[in-house]
Amino acid sequence: MPGWLQGLLFFLTVFVIWGGAHVYLFFRTRQVLGIGRRGRPWLVAGLAFLASAYFVGRLVELGVGRLVALPLYWPGGIWMGYVGVLGSLLLWYEIGIALPLWLTRRLGGTIPAWAQACRVWGLRGAYGLAILGVAFGMARTFTGPALNTHEVRLPGLPKSMDGFSLVLASDIHLGELIGPWYLERIERVFREADGDLVVLTGDLSDEDDGGDGSGLRRLAQLSNRRGVLAVTGNHERYSGGESLIRVMRDAGMEVLRQEHRVIEPGLVIAGIDDPAFLDGGRRGMPKAMAKAVQDAPDGLPIVLLSHQPLAMEAASTLGVDLMLCGHTHGGQTPPFGTLNGLVYPVVSGWANYGPMKLFVNNGAGWWGPPVRVFAGSEVVKFVLRSTEAEAGESPVNAP
């Protein structure tokens, strides 16, 4: 199937699901608020505005500029988060309360007064809890990313590199709601991390062709001692593709595209493009991985940067010791944790694939709703330990 047709089908599917969700919310919201015939047009208009605001904002940003789009991005983004949390709660309401009462009525049973009260207050409670959940998720988001540290033992790492540190960030999504104010919080965490090498696993910018490039230049100057290595994410493909990659390189970061770099020497950092750039999409990932590690020095540990946590078995057979990914946002907000789990074997944190360790980070920013309910944003520092070094304390937060 041609790529353009896949994209069209994807957006049509999203449109149908998003539109259908708002038709359902119209009836439930009307019930909760007790809206009569005269108020229905206002409810329809309000839901239509909120449902379309974020996407219209994107068009406004492309045509006029980000500052003009912000009045659309903020209500649209918050509403997206609210719909996600509310929809998850309403699913439980429908299964646990509405459906049993409907079945009882259909079978001619009598519904007691307490059950009627559960129906009314359960629905109201879902709307109220969703407001609290979004407020909590926004507060968690705006505090900025946390710094999480892990020690990882890598076979073959020279003793001279024991303690070498990689500082990882992913899914920053510059543009839209993420501007200089939030980038300052990311920079502060990197200064605290004080790492040797920065690695970025894609979805860095949603600005068309990187905007004016100022945000990418700041990412290329994140605090470290040996530069910044990056790979592409799917949003780099959506926001300019090859032209955006040129802007990333002009900003000062080194973009690894089916290639590797030897650090010190003593460590190999390899990177591949997101499947959105690859021939064959996800099916092209094993071939891209093989090309990335081709001719890597024997005996040195290999760290692979890949935006999406896929094809881990292939990476393991190629001798990769540590695979670092992003893309999932750790689920970010309901119901995306559940939906991501249907697509990706690992949504957040550590997993082992044979001798290879996989780490999927939650991302340093967000996309869409500025709401993180169950998965806070993070910058991750990996302190690499040599198996040749003298045995010391057990690794902190080791996989």
C-alpha positions in Angstrom: 0.0 0.0 0.0 1.5 3.4 -1.0 2.6 5.6 1.9 0.2 8.4 1.0 -2.7 6.0 1.1 -1.6 4.6 4.5 -1.5 8.2 5.8 -4.9 9.0 4.4 -6.5 5.9 6.0 -4.8 6.7 9.3 -6.2 10.3 9.4 -9.6 9.1 8.3 -9.6 6.5 11.1 -8.6 9.2 13.7 -11.3 11.5 12.4 -14.0 8.9 12.7 -13.0 7.8 16.2 -12.6 11.4 17.4 -15.8 12.5 15.9 -17.7 9.5 17.2 -16.4 10.1 20.7 -17.8 13.6 20.6 -21.2 12.4 19.4 -21.2 10.1 22.4 -20.1 12.9 24.7 -22.9 15.1 23.4 -25.5 12.8 24.8 -23.7 12.1 28.1 -22.9 15.8 28.7 -26.4 16.8 27.9 -27.6 14.3 30.5 -25.1 15.4 33.2 -25.8 19.1 32.7 -29.5 18.7 32.1 -29.4 20.7 28.9 -32.8 21.1 27.2 -33.7 21.8 23.6 -32.6 25.5 23.6 -29.2 24.6 25.0 -28.4 21.9 22.5 -27.0 24.1 19.7 -24.7 25.8 22.2 -23.5 22.4 23.4 -22.9 21.3 19.8 -21.0 24.5 19.0 -18.8 24.1 22.2 -18.0 20.5 21.5 -17.2 21.3 17.9 -14.8 24.1 18.8 -13.0 22.0 21.5 -12.8 19.0 19.2 -11.2 21.0 16.4 -9.2 23.6 18.2 -5.9 21.8 18.4 -5.9 20.7 14.8 -7.0 24.2 13.6 -4.2 25.6 15.7 -1.7 23.5 13.8 -3.0 24.9 10.5 -2.9 28.5 11.9 0.7 27.9 13.1 1.8 26.8 9.7 0.1 29.7 8.0 0.5 32.6 10.4 2.7 31.6 13.3 2.8 29.9 16.7 1.9 32.9 18.8 -1.4 33.3 16.9 -2.1 29.6 17.3 -1.6 29.4 21.1 -5.2 30.5 21.9 -6.3 27.5 20.0 -3.6 25.1 21.2 -4.2 25.6 24.9 -8.0 24.8 25.1 -7.7 22.2 22.4 -4.8 20.4 24.1 -6.4 20.5 27.6 -9.6 19.2 26.1 -7.8 16.3 24.4 -6.4 15.3 27.8 -9.9 15.7 29.4 -11.5 13.5 26.8 -8.9 10.8 27.3 -9.3 10.7 31.0 -13.1 11.1 30.9 -13.4 8.5 28.2 -11.5 6.0 30.3 -13.7 6.6 33.3 -16.9 6.5 31.3 -15.9 3.1 29.9 -15.9 1.7 33.4 -19.2 3.5 34.1 -20.8 2.0 31.1 -19.6 -1.5 31.9 -20.1 -1.4 35.6 -23.3 0.6 36.0 -25.1 1.6 32.8 -24.9 -1.8 31.1 -26.2 -3.9 34.1 -29.1 -1.4 34.6 -30.0 -1.6 30.9 -29.9 -5.4 31.0 -32.1 -5.4 34.1 -34.6 -3.1 32.5 -34.7 -5.1 29.3 -35.3 -8.3 31.2 -38.2 -6.7 33.1 -36.5 -6.5 36.4 -37.0 -3.8 39.0 -34.2 -1.2 39.5 -34.0 -0.2 43.2 -33.6 3.5 44.2 -29.9 3.0 45.2 -29.1 1.7 41.8 -30.8 4.7 40.2 -28.7 6.9 42.4 -25.5 5.1 41.3 -26.5 5.7 37.7 -26.8 9.5 38.3 -23.9 10.1 40.6 -21.7 7.6 38.9 -22.0 9.7 35.7 -21.5 13.0 37.5 -18.5 11.5 39.4 -16.8 10.5 36.2 -16.9 14.1 34.9 -15.7 15.4 38.2 -12.9 12.9 38.6 -11.8 13.6 35.0 -11.4 17.3 36.0 -9.2 16.4 39.0 -7.2 13.9 36.9 -6.4 16.6 34.3 -5.5 19.1 36.9 -3.1 16.6 38.5 -1.7 15.7 35.1 -1.1 19.3 34.1 0.6 20.1 37.4 2.9 17.1 36.9 3.6 18.2 33.3 4.5 21.8 34.0 7.0 20.9 36.7 9.3 19.7 33.9 11.2 16.4 33.5 12.7 14.6 36.4 16.3 13.3 36.2 16.4 9.5 36.6 19.7 7.8 37.0 20.6 4.1 36.1 23.8 2.3 36.2 24.4 -0.3 33.5 27.2 -2.8 33.2 28.3 -3.3 29.6 30.5 -6.3 28.7 33.6 -5.2 26.8 33.5 -1.6 28.1 37.2 -0.7 28.8 38.1 -0.1 32.4 39.2 3.4 31.4 35.6 4.2 30.5 34.0 3.0 33.7 31.6 5.7 34.9 31.2 7.2 31.4 27.7 8.7 31.3 25.0 9.1 28.6 22.2 11.5 29.2 19.1 10.7 27.2 16.1 12.8 26.2 13.4 12.0 23.7 10.0 13.3 22.5 10.6 17.0 23.3 8.2 18.2 20.5 9.4 21.7 20.2 6.6 24.0 18.9 2.9 24.0 19.5 2.6 24.3 23.3 6.3 23.7 24.1 8.3 26.8 23.8 11.4 28.5 25.4 9.8 28.5 28.9 9.7 24.7 28.9 13.0 24.2 27.1 14.6 26.1 30.0 13.4 23.4 32.4 15.0 20.7 30.2 18.3 22.6 30.1 18.3 22.9 33.9 18.0 19.1 34.2 20.8 18.5 31.8 23.1 20.9 33.7 22.2 18.9 36.8 23.0 15.6 35.0 26.5 16.8 34.0 26.9 13.9 31.5 29.7 13.0 29.1 27.5 12.6 26.0 23.9 13.6 25.1 21.8 11.2 23.1 18.4 12.2 21.7 16.0 9.6 20.4 13.7 11.5 18.1 10.5 13.6 17.9 12.5 16.7 18.8 10.5 19.2 16.8 7.0 19.8 15.5 7.9 23.1 14.0 7.8 23.2 10.2 11.4 22.7 9.0 12.5 23.4 12.6 11.0 26.9 12.7 13.7 29.5 13.0 16.1 26.8 14.3 16.6 28.5 17.7 15.1 25.6 19.7 17.2 23.0 17.9 20.3 25.1 18.5 19.6 25.0 22.2 19.2 21.3 22.1 22.5 21.0 20.3 24.1 22.9 23.1 22.7 20.8 26.0 25.2 20.5 28.8 27.7 17.7 28.2 31.4 17.1 27.5 31.3 15.4 24.1 28.5 16.7 21.9 25.0 15.6 21.0 24.0 12.5 18.9 20.5 12.2 17.7 18.2 10.0 15.6 15.0 10.9 13.8 11.4 10.3 15.0 8.2 10.1 13.1 7.5 13.7 13.8 10.7 14.7 12.1 9.2 13.1 9.0 5.9 15.0 9.4 7.5 18.3 10.1 9.9 18.6 7.1 11.7 15.3 6.6 15.1 15.7 4.9 15.0 19.5 5.2 14.4 19.3 8.9 17.3 16.9 9.3 19.5 19.5 7.5 18.4 22.1 10.0 19.2 19.7 12.9 22.7 19.2 11.6 23.2 22.9 10.9 22.2 23.5 14.5 25.2 21.4 15.7 23.8 18.0 16.5 25.1 14.9 14.7 22.2 12.8 13.3 22.9 9.1 13.0 21.1 7.5 10.1 21.9 3.8 9.8 25.4 4.5 11.0 27.6 4.5 14.1 30.3 6.5 15.9 33.1 5.1 18.1 33.5 7.0 21.3 36.9 7.3 23.1 37.5 4.5 21.5 35.8 2.1 23.7 32.1 2.4 23.0 30.0 2.3 19.8 26.9 4.5 19.5 24.7 3.4 16.6 21.5 5.0 15.4 18.7 4.3 12.9 16.0 6.4 11.3 12.4 6.1 12.4 10.4 3.7 10.3 8.6 6.7 8.7 11.9 7.3 6.8 12.7 3.7 6.0 11.9 1.7 2.9 9.4 -0.9 4.1 8.5 1.1 7.3 8.8 -1.1 10.4 9.8 -4.1 8.2 12.9 -2.2 7.2 14.2 -1.8 10.8 16.3 -5.0 10.9 18.0 -4.0 7.7 18.6 -0.5 9.0 20.0 -1.9 12.3 22.4 -4.2 10.4 23.7 -1.3 8.4 24.1 0.8 11.5 26.4 -1.6 13.2 28.2 -2.8 10.1 32.0 -2.7 10.5 31.8 -1.7 14.1 35.0 -2.6 16.0 34.9 -6.1 17.4 34.7 -6.5 21.2 33.3 -3.0 22.0 29.8 -2.7 23.5 27.2 -1.2 21.2 24.4 1.2 22.2 21.7 1.5 19.7 19.4 4.6 19.4 16.0 3.9 17.9 12.9 6.1 18.2 10.4 3.3 18.3 10.8 0.2 20.6 10.5 -2.4 17.8 12.6 -5.1 16.2 14.4 -5.7 19.5 15.0 -9.4 18.7 16.8 -8.3 15.5 18.9 -5.8 17.5 19.9 -8.5 20.0 21.1 -10.9 17.3 23.3 -8.1 15.9 25.3 -7.8 19.1 23.6 -4.7 20.5 24.2 -4.5 24.2 21.8 -1.6 25.1 18.9 -0.2 23.0 17.5 3.2 23.9 14.1 4.2 22.6 11.3 6.7 23.2 8.1 7.3 21.2 5.5 5.9 23.6 5.6 8.8 26.1 5.2 6.1 28.7 1.5 6.2 27.9 1.3 9.9 28.9 -2.4 10.0 29.7 -5.3 7.5 29.6 -6.2 5.6 27.4 -2.9 5.8 25.5 -1.0 3.6 28.0 -3.4 0.8 27.1 -3.4 1.5 23.4 0.4 1.7 23.3 0.5 -1.7 25.0 -1.4 -3.2 22.1 1.3 -2.1 19.7 4.6 -2.0 21.6 5.9 -4.9 23.8 7.4 -2.3 26.2 5.8 1.1 26.9 8.1 2.3 29.6 11.3 1.2 31.5 13.5 -1.8 31.2 13.2 -5.2 29.5 15.7 -7.9 28.4 16.0 -9.5 25.0 18.6 -12.2 25.3 21.8 -10.5 26.4 20.5 -7.1 25.2 19.0 -4.6 27.6 16.2 -2.3 26.3 15.1 1.0 27.9 12.1 2.9 26.8 12.0 6.4 28.2 8.8 8.5 28.9 10.0 11.5 27.0 11.1 15.0 28.2 8.1 16.8 26.7 4.7 15.9 25.4 2.5 15.9 22.4 -1.2 17.0 22.3 -2.6 17.3 25.8 -0.2 18.9 28.3 -1.3 16.2 30.7 0.7 13.3 32.2 -1.4 11.3 34.6 0.5 8.0 35.1 3.9 8.7 33.4 5.9 11.7 34.3 8.4 13.3 31.8 12.0 12.4 32.3 15.6 12.9 31.3 17.6 9.7 31.9 21.3 9.5 32.9 23.0 6.1 32.2 26.2 5.6 34.1 28.1 2.9 32.2 30.1 0.4 34.2 32.9 -1.9 32.9 32.8 -5.5 33.9 36.6 -5.2 34.0 36.4 -2.7 36.8 36.8 -3.8 40.4 33.5 -5.0 41.9 31.9 -2.2 43.9 28.4 -1.5 45.1 25.5 -3.0 43.2 24.3 -0.8 40.3 21.6 1.8 41.2 18.3 1.1 39.5 20.0 -1.5 37.3 17.9 -3.6 34.9 
